[in-house]
């Protein structure tokens, strides 16, 4: 378990062990695609990328009181 952040009680390996190589590749290719419009801070593409990651975290059940403050 990671103990250097506010989410030290989250077992990262629990989530790491749920993704396949194909799923990881697909997600990374999508995140890096032109569809994300770049990710400059404050840009529409950055906000789109944050929403994409947020939706993945929500599907995995990863959450916390301040977890989504990056949006």
Secondary structure as UniProt FT lines:
FT   TURN            6..9
FT   HELIX           12..16
FT   TURN            17..18
FT   HELIX           21..31
FT   HELIX           34..36
FT   TURN            41..42
FT   HELIX           44..60
FT   TURN            65..70
//
